[in-house]
Amino acid sequence: MTTSNPPPDTSRISISAHYTGYVWYRHQLSATAFTTLTGRIANACLTPVNAFLRRVAGAGIDTFLLQRHLVLDHLIRQLIEQQGVEQIVEIAAGLSPRGYRFCQQYPQLQYTEADLPGMAGRKRRVLQQLQPEQRHRVRSCNILAESGDDSIAALLASLDPQKKTLIITEGLVNYFELPVIRTVWARIAGGLKTFPQGFYLTDLYPDFADHPSYRYVKLAQKLVGFFTRGEWPLHYASDHEIRAGFLADGFSGVEVHDPADFYQRLEMPRARTRTLVRLIQAQA
Ligand SMILES: C[S@@+](CC[C@H](N)C(=O)[O-])C[C@H]1O[C@@H](n2cnc3c(N)ncnc32)[C@H](O)[C@@H]1O
């Protein structure tokens, strides 16, 4: 019998979900049930930093969080309405209200949220409180598990193989070194091939060393690392490199979106300088 090593425990990262969960709430995208005291305190602690960054760099941490969240929502809506996606899996969903909102808006959707066991348990309780009739499922998943009940493979095996399927990750990939997250991307690309059509959406913070606010990006990087007691590496130096990386990991039809391209279409905070986050849409 072969036994694989248990995956690394990265639950130290989960505090960041409390922060973003409270950001979505503060900007009227969420409900009180998704907020926590930890999120409220973390937001209060970072208010002066956000104000400082907005003044000197033309955009605060929340600017890029809102940009990524709202553009992802828009791309998801397009995939549902134009490509007929009926099944969504949001990995590392944290305290995001997206699954709740989308299930209300699109009753035909099968929505599964996944996260590390502790965060998944918390989310399950929140959703039970809001919708006792269980509109969507919550499962535990550790993206670093190569096999077993918490692996991506097990998560995808629990879905309906006949449905066009979308996997979303938001606020996850920059917590891992590039070689590590690339193995996860390859696993996602491989897993999606078993569905009639498979799509993947993620945000990504690239390493734009020539950006006028790069030194403030480095400051934000240190802050995130401090709060989550780990690293927060930036990945790829250009949109071209991102596209090439995703193609090499097994995806096709890779589109790299800059939030600035949506300024005319979507209501969201704008950065005074170039944007710093990218949204990747890929097919498998
Ligand atoms: C910044 S939060 C993002 C939460 C949510 N997507 C949002 O944007 O509000 C990062 C999330 O990644 C989850 N996470 C950390 N390590 C993970 C892993 N190895 N597998 C799956 N999820 C993980 C955390 O529990 C947390 O919910």
The ligand as an SDF file (V2000), in Angstrom:
LIG
                    3D

 27 29  0  0  0  0  0  0  0  0999 V2000
   -7.3290   36.0820    0.5250 C   0  0  0  0  0  0  0  0  0  0  0  0
   -8.3750   34.7620    1.0100 S   0  0  0  0  0  0  0  0  0  0  0  0
   -9.4660   34.8220   -0.3790 C   0  0  0  0  0  0  0  0  0  0  0  0
  -10.8690   34.5100    0.0000 C   0  0  0  0  0  0  0  0  0  0  0  0
  -11.9000   34.8360   -1.0840 C   0  0  0  0  0  0  0  0  0  0  0  0
  -11.6120   34.1530   -2.3180 N   0  0  0  0  0  0  0  0  0  0  0  0
  -11.9680   36.3260   -1.3230 C   0  0  0  0  0  0  0  0  0  0  0  0
  -11.4620   36.7920   -2.3590 O   0  0  0  0  0  0  0  0  0  0  0  0
  -12.5160   37.0170   -0.4690 O   0  0  0  0  0  0  0  0  0  0  0  0
   -7.3950   33.2920    0.7240 C   0  0  0  0  0  0  0  0  0  0  0  0
   -8.1760   31.9950    0.9590 C   0  0  0  0  0  0  0  0  0  0  0  0
   -7.3290   30.8970    0.5970 O   0  0  0  0  0  0  0  0  0  0  0  0
   -7.6140   29.8190    1.4560 C   0  0  0  0  0  0  0  0  0  0  0  0
   -6.4880   28.8650    1.3860 N   0  0  0  0  0  0  0  0  0  0  0  0
   -5.2560   29.0110    1.9090 C   0  0  0  0  0  0  0  0  0  0  0  0
   -4.4910   27.9420    1.6450 N   0  0  0  0  0  0  0  0  0  0  0  0
   -5.2710   27.0870    0.9210 C   0  0  0  0  0  0  0  0  0  0  0  0
   -5.0570   25.7940    0.3660 C   0  0  0  0  0  0  0  0  0  0  0  0
   -3.8680   25.1650    0.5140 N   0  0  0  0  0  0  0  0  0  0  0  0
   -6.0730   25.1930   -0.2950 N   0  0  0  0  0  0  0  0  0  0  0  0
   -7.2650   25.8290   -0.4330 C   0  0  0  0  0  0  0  0  0  0  0  0
   -7.5380   27.0530    0.0660 N   0  0  0  0  0  0  0  0  0  0  0  0
   -6.5460   27.6750    0.7500 C   0  0  0  0  0  0  0  0  0  0  0  0
   -7.7890   30.4960    2.7960 C   0  0  0  0  0  0  0  0  0  0  0  0
   -8.4430   29.6960    3.7510 O   0  0  0  0  0  0  0  0  0  0  0  0
   -8.5860   31.7410    2.4050 C   0  0  0  0  0  0  0  0  0  0  0  0
   -9.9650   31.5060    2.4800 O   0  0  0  0  0  0  0  0  0  0  0  0
  1  2  1  0
  2  3  1  0
  2 10  1  0
  3  4  1  0
  4  5  1  0
  5  6  1  0
  5  7  1  0
  7  8  2  0
  7  9  1  0
 10 11  1  0
 11 12  1  0
 11 26  1  0
 12 13  1  0
 13 14  1  0
 13 24  1  0
 14 15  1  0
 14 23  1  0
 15 16  2  0
 16 17  1  0
 17 18  1  0
 17 23  2  0
 18 19  1  0
 18 20  2  0
 20 21  1  0
 21 22  2  0
 22 23  1  0
 24 25  1  0
 24 26  1  0
 26 27  1  0
M  CHG  2   2   1   9  -1
M  END
$$$$
